[in-house]
Amino acid sequence: MGKKARRAKGKMEYQNIHTSNIRPLYRDRDSSWDPLQGYEEKRERKYTRKIKPQSENQRFMMESIDKHNVVVAVGPAGTGKTYVAIAKAVEALESGQVSRIVLSRPAVEAGENLGYLPGALDEKLAPYLRPLYDCLSDRMGLRNLKKFLHDGTIEIAPIAYMRGRTLNNAYVVVDEAQNCTYAQLKMLLTRLGWQSTMVLTGDPDQSDLLHGLSGLSDITERLDALEDVAVVHLKDKDIVRHPLVAAMLTVI
């Protein structure tokens, strides 16, 4: 057998061995095979589970959100304030209790001024809202998050543009409230409309404003006297991050 014949025969044998394992990476009109079939369903089911409280104060926060329309959660870093608030917001949206989620966070740098940011309004706010996006993506998946941001089901509402609005049938999360002044928090709280829930989260000890400008401690003190408003105080023992976080907060 000549060299050309041997090469041709080897090529045919190679093709016969491997072509049986090759399938197209697209869906034909006459084919029901899909490379992502079954994967997205499993992925979406993963994000619909409910969270469980890791401490008694977290349990109290979750119960307070179910029972009250206004909840103020204050405590040190790592106690799950933002995560619990976002998780309960997603649960309320999926169960039909509210028709939208409104996220608001002060655009204040942590001691470092990066100057003006390029892009549209949502692009300018994206760095400040990244922690909220991470929580939402973890709870509902990136695909649903993009969809809800596009159709307005999840709204990014800058504090500067909240005056004059009435937020009906919405779940409102005001994160990093320690970076809001008393006047800003008063304005935000009075945006509450019918069939809505508002959760304020923050750590009074980590304000990036000048000393005395943060209004969170004062607002928390005043609202604590109202029976229809729940004020949750999370402690060092409620920290669910690395154990060293709680140890460091006791000395710094």
C-alpha positions as CSV (number, residue, x, y, z in Angstrom):
1,M,0.0,0.0,0.0
2,G,1.4,3.4,-1.0
3,K,2.0,6.3,1.4
4,K,-0.9,8.3,0.0
5,A,-3.3,5.4,0.5
6,R,-2.2,4.8,4.1
7,R,-2.6,8.5,4.9
8,A,-6.1,8.5,3.4
9,K,-7.1,5.4,5.3
10,G,-5.8,6.8,8.6
11,K,-7.7,10.0,8.1
12,M,-10.9,8.1,7.5
13,E,-10.4,6.0,10.6
14,Y,-9.8,9.1,12.7
15,Q,-12.9,10.8,11.4
16,N,-15.0,7.6,12.0
17,I,-13.8,7.4,15.6
18,H,-14.4,11.0,16.6
19,T,-17.3,12.4,14.5
20,S,-19.8,10.3,16.5
21,N,-19.0,12.5,19.5
22,I,-19.4,15.8,17.7
23,R,-22.6,17.7,18.0
24,P,-23.4,21.3,16.9
25,L,-23.3,24.1,19.6
26,Y,-26.5,25.7,18.3
27,R,-30.1,24.6,18.3
28,D,-31.4,23.4,14.9
29,R,-35.0,23.9,14.0
30,D,-35.5,20.1,13.8
31,S,-33.4,19.3,16.9
32,S,-34.4,19.5,20.5
33,W,-30.8,19.4,21.9
34,D,-29.7,22.5,23.8
35,P,-26.2,22.9,25.4
36,L,-27.8,24.8,28.3
37,Q,-30.8,22.5,28.7
38,G,-31.5,21.7,32.3
39,Y,-28.6,24.0,33.5
40,E,-30.5,27.2,33.7
41,E,-33.4,25.6,35.5
42,K,-31.1,24.2,38.2
43,R,-29.3,27.5,38.4
44,E,-32.5,29.5,38.9
45,R,-33.8,27.1,41.5
46,K,-30.6,27.6,43.4
47,Y,-31.4,31.3,44.0
48,T,-35.1,30.9,45.1
49,R,-34.3,29.4,48.5
50,K,-34.9,31.4,51.6
51,I,-32.1,32.4,53.9
52,K,-31.9,31.3,57.4
53,P,-30.9,33.7,60.3
54,Q,-27.4,33.1,61.7
55,S,-28.1,34.8,65.0
56,E,-31.0,35.8,67.2
57,N,-30.7,39.5,66.2
58,Q,-30.8,38.5,62.5
59,R,-33.9,36.5,63.3
60,F,-35.4,39.5,65.0
61,M,-34.5,41.7,61.9
62,M,-36.2,39.2,59.5
63,E,-39.3,39.0,61.7
64,S,-39.4,42.8,62.0
65,I,-39.3,43.2,58.3
66,D,-42.3,40.8,58.0
67,K,-44.3,42.7,60.6
68,H,-43.4,46.4,60.1
69,N,-43.4,48.8,57.2
70,V,-40.3,50.7,58.4
71,V,-37.2,48.9,59.8
72,V,-33.9,50.5,60.9
73,A,-31.1,48.0,61.3
74,V,-27.9,49.4,62.8
75,G,-24.7,47.5,63.8
76,P,-21.1,46.9,63.0
77,A,-19.7,45.6,59.6
78,G,-20.3,42.0,58.8
79,T,-23.5,41.5,60.6
80,G,-25.5,40.8,57.5
81,K,-27.6,44.0,57.5
82,T,-27.5,44.6,53.8
83,Y,-27.7,41.0,52.8
84,V,-30.8,40.3,54.9
85,A,-32.5,43.4,53.6
86,I,-31.8,42.5,50.0
87,A,-32.8,38.8,50.6
88,K,-36.2,39.9,52.1
89,A,-36.7,42.3,49.2
90,V,-36.2,39.5,46.7
91,E,-38.6,37.3,48.6
92,A,-41.2,40.0,48.7
93,L,-40.9,40.6,44.9
94,E,-41.1,36.9,44.1
95,S,-44.1,36.3,46.3
96,G,-46.0,39.3,44.8
97,Q,-46.1,41.4,47.9
98,V,-44.5,44.3,46.1
99,S,-44.1,45.1,42.4
100,R,-40.7,46.6,42.5
101,I,-37.5,47.1,44.5
102,V,-36.0,50.5,45.0
103,L,-32.3,50.8,46.0
104,S,-30.8,53.9,47.3
105,R,-27.3,54.6,48.6
106,P,-25.4,57.8,49.3
107,A,-22.6,58.4,46.7
108,V,-19.9,59.1,49.3
109,E,-16.4,57.8,49.0
110,A,-14.7,56.1,51.9
111,G,-12.1,58.8,52.5
112,E,-10.8,58.9,48.9
113,N,-12.1,61.2,46.2
114,L,-11.9,59.6,42.7
115,G,-13.2,62.7,40.9
116,Y,-16.0,62.7,38.3
117,L,-17.0,59.4,36.9
118,P,-17.9,59.0,33.2
119,G,-21.0,57.6,31.7
120,A,-24.8,57.9,32.3
121,L,-26.4,58.2,35.7
122,D,-26.6,54.4,36.4
123,E,-22.9,54.1,35.3
124,K,-21.8,56.8,37.6
125,L,-23.6,55.1,40.6
126,A,-22.5,51.6,39.7
127,P,-19.3,51.7,41.9
128,Y,-21.3,52.8,44.9
129,L,-24.1,50.3,44.4
130,R,-21.8,47.3,43.7
131,P,-22.4,45.7,47.1
132,L,-26.2,45.8,46.5
133,Y,-25.7,44.3,43.0
134,D,-23.6,41.5,44.5
135,C,-26.3,40.7,47.0
136,L,-29.1,40.8,44.3
137,S,-27.0,38.6,42.0
138,D,-26.4,36.1,44.7
139,R,-30.1,35.9,45.5
140,M,-31.8,35.9,42.1
141,G,-29.0,35.2,39.6
142,L,-27.3,37.6,37.1
143,R,-29.8,36.8,34.3
144,N,-32.8,37.9,36.3
145,L,-31.0,40.9,37.8
146,K,-30.2,42.2,34.3
147,K,-33.8,41.7,33.2
148,F,-35.3,43.4,36.2
149,L,-32.9,46.4,35.9
150,H,-33.8,46.7,32.3
151,D,-37.6,46.7,32.7
152,G,-37.5,48.9,35.9
153,T,-38.7,46.2,38.3
154,I,-35.4,47.0,40.2
155,E,-34.8,50.7,40.3
156,I,-31.7,52.6,41.3
157,A,-32.8,55.8,42.9
158,P,-30.1,58.4,43.8
159,I,-30.9,60.1,47.1
160,A,-30.5,63.5,45.3
161,Y,-33.5,62.7,43.1
162,M,-35.9,61.2,45.7
163,R,-37.5,64.4,46.9
164,G,-41.2,64.7,45.9
165,R,-41.7,61.0,45.1
166,T,-44.2,58.7,46.7
167,L,-43.1,55.0,46.6
168,N,-46.2,52.8,46.5
169,N,-46.1,49.0,46.4
170,A,-42.4,49.0,46.6
171,Y,-39.6,47.5,48.8
172,V,-37.1,50.3,49.5
173,V,-33.6,49.6,50.8
174,V,-31.5,52.6,51.9
175,D,-28.0,51.2,52.5
176,E,-25.1,52.9,54.2
177,A,-27.5,55.3,55.9
178,Q,-24.7,56.5,58.2
179,N,-23.5,58.6,55.3
180,C,-26.8,60.5,55.1
181,T,-27.5,63.7,57.0
182,Y,-30.5,64.1,59.2
183,A,-32.4,66.1,56.6
184,Q,-31.7,63.4,53.9
185,L,-32.9,60.6,56.1
186,K,-36.1,62.6,57.0
187,M,-36.7,63.1,53.4
188,L,-36.2,59.4,52.5
189,L,-38.5,58.2,55.3
190,T,-41.3,60.4,54.2
191,R,-41.2,58.9,50.7
192,L,-43.0,55.8,52.0
193,G,-46.2,55.0,50.2
194,W,-49.0,52.5,50.5
195,Q,-48.2,48.7,50.5
196,S,-44.5,49.5,50.8
197,T,-41.7,48.5,53.1
198,M,-38.6,50.6,53.8
199,V,-35.4,49.2,55.4
200,L,-32.5,51.5,56.5
201,T,-29.2,49.9,57.2
202,G,-26.0,51.4,58.5
203,D,-23.2,51.5,61.0
204,P,-23.1,54.8,63.0
205,D,-19.4,54.1,63.9
206,Q,-18.3,54.1,60.2
207,S,-19.6,57.3,58.8
208,D,-17.6,58.9,56.0
209,L,-19.1,62.3,56.6
210,L,-17.5,65.0,58.8
211,H,-18.0,64.6,62.5
212,G,-21.5,65.5,63.6
213,L,-23.1,65.5,60.1
214,S,-24.4,61.9,60.1
215,G,-28.1,61.8,61.1
216,L,-28.4,58.0,61.5
217,S,-27.9,57.9,65.3
218,D,-30.4,60.7,65.9
219,I,-33.0,59.3,63.6
220,T,-32.6,55.8,65.2
221,E,-33.1,57.3,68.6
222,R,-36.3,59.2,67.6
223,L,-37.8,56.3,65.7
224,D,-37.2,53.8,68.5
225,A,-40.0,55.5,70.4
226,L,-42.6,54.6,67.8
227,E,-44.4,51.2,68.2
228,D,-45.0,50.8,64.4
229,V,-41.3,51.2,63.5
230,A,-38.8,48.4,64.3
231,V,-35.3,49.4,65.3
232,V,-32.8,46.4,65.3
233,H,-29.5,46.7,67.0
234,L,-27.0,44.1,65.8
235,K,-23.9,43.5,67.9
236,D,-20.4,42.1,67.5
237,K,-21.6,38.6,68.3
238,D,-23.8,38.8,65.1
239,I,-20.9,39.2,62.7
240,V,-21.0,36.4,60.1
241,R,-17.8,37.3,58.3
242,H,-14.3,36.1,59.2
243,P,-14.0,35.6,63.0
244,L,-11.2,38.1,63.0
245,V,-13.6,40.9,62.0
246,A,-15.3,40.7,65.4
247,A,-11.9,40.6,67.2
248,M,-10.5,43.5,65.3
249,L,-13.6,45.7,65.9
250,T,-13.1,45.4,69.6
251,V,-9.6,47.0,69.5
252,I,-9.8,49.4,66.5
